[in-house]
Amino acid sequence: MMVLTRLSLTNFRNHAEFDLAAGSGFVALHGPNGAGKTNILEAMSLLVPGRGLRRAVLSDMSRHDGPGGFAISAELGDVKIGMGTQAEAPDKRKVRINGANATANSLSEWLSVLWLTPAMDRIFMEGAGARRRFLDRLVLALRPGHARMSSRYEAAMRERNRLLAGDERPDPAWLDALELRMMEAAVPILQARSELVAELDAALAAGEEETFARPMLAIDQPEIADSESLLASWKQGRLRDAAAGRTLEGPHRADLTVIHRAKGEAASRCSTGE
């Protein structure tokens, strides 16, 4: 393996242009939150096979409000390697070694990168399911009954999915009963989540300005007042859900939204420190 002596970024994350010539020995990156330190480390992690330090999709890595696409290049002595995307194909990874097209796997012949990072931002990098489970753990800590309602909802939904997936046409009355059980559990689930998120967001908004970034919280889920509409949507969507093999609407599809309060940016677009 060779030593990385130079790293250049173009339209990657918050860096329009960045160039780092590494000397011998250790290199320490320092700066305020949001300066782009973690973005530099992520760029280095993309110079080897795999999805990189954050496991983000390629289309999310190009600079916000930039022309689209990005480029990462590095010098390893006399060898030059690079990867990036183009605006017309933001999810297609292109790799070059000494100016020639190459495969991502061939990068491992030239450079090895290992990293250890805190898992503090995984909740924002992963999908809605991870954020929903995190939120439900918070709700459960303050409202123990939340677990019972969640279990009832999940059990009724699994039975509904099983009936819809069966070879025989299910009894509509049976489905009506299951969907009613789902709604009876869904209302307290939705209410408990909404109340907790509102309480947390109000407490964060009322706090004094500090060095550390403060979030703004919201939850994307059906409205409690629309529980009857949710019941109707389950009934009307039976054929759709049968084709999908799962229930496509309900509190099990909720997502916790976290915004950097001062910047107005989604947490997934902020630095690790933020």
Residue, then its C-alpha position, 0 to 999 in steps of 0.5 A: m500500500m502507498v501513502l496518500t500525499r495529496l487530496s483534492l475535492t471538487n463540489f463534494r459536500n460543503h467543499a466547492e474546492f479543497d486541496l490538502a498536501a499532507g506532510s510526513g507524520f500525522v495530520a490533524l484536522h481542526g475547525p468549528n462545527g460545520a467547517g467540513k472536517t468529517n466531509i474530508l474524512e468521508a471523501m478519503s473513505l470513498l477512495v477504497p471499495g465500499r460505501g464510505l464512512r457515512r454509507a450515504v448514497l452518491s447523489d447526496m454527496s454533491r455540493h448543495d446548490g452546486p452544478g451536480g456531480f463531484a470529484i475526489s482525487a488523491e496522489l499516492g506518490d507518482v500514482k493518481i487515483g480518483m472517483g466521482t459522479q457526473a450531473e447526468a448520472p448522480d448515482k453512478r460511481k466513476v473511478r480513474i487510476n492514472g487517468a484511465n477508467a478502472t473499477a472500484n475494487s481496483l482501488s484496494e490495490w493502491l490504498s487501504v483506509l480504516w476508520l473509527t468514528p462515533a455512531m452519534d450520527r447514524i440515526f440521521m444517516e439511516g432510514a426512517g425505521a431507525r429514527r422511528r425506533f429511536l423515537d419510540r424508545l424515548v416515548l417508552a422511557l416516559r410512557p410505559g403503556h406505549a409498548r403495549m399499544s405498539s405490540r397490539y398494533e403490530a400484532a393486528m397489522r401482521e394478521r392483516n398482512r397475512l390475510l391479504a397475502g393468502d391465496e383465498r379472498p379474506d373475509p371482509a368482516w375479519l379485516d374490518a375487525l383487524e383494522l379497527r384494532m389497529m386504529e384503536a392502538a394507533v391513536p394512543i401511539l400517534q398521540a404519545r409520539s406527538e406530545l413527546v416531540a412537541e415537549l422536546d422541541a419546546a424545551l430546545a427552543a426555550g433554551e439559551e444559545e450555546t456553542f453546540a447546535r440546537p435541533m428543531l424536531a417534528i414528526d411525519q406521521p398521520e394526524i390523530a384527528d384523521s384516525e377515521s380517515l386512516l381507517a378508511s384508507w386501510k379499507q380502500g387500500r387492501l388491494r394495494d397493500a396485498a400487491a405490496g405484501r405489507t401495509l403501506e400507511g400507518p404509524h409504523r411508517a412515521d419518521l422523526t424530522v430533525i433540522h439544524r435550528a439556526k441553519g435550517e438544514a436537515a441533520s443528514r446534511c450537517s457535520t458530525g459535530e453539529 
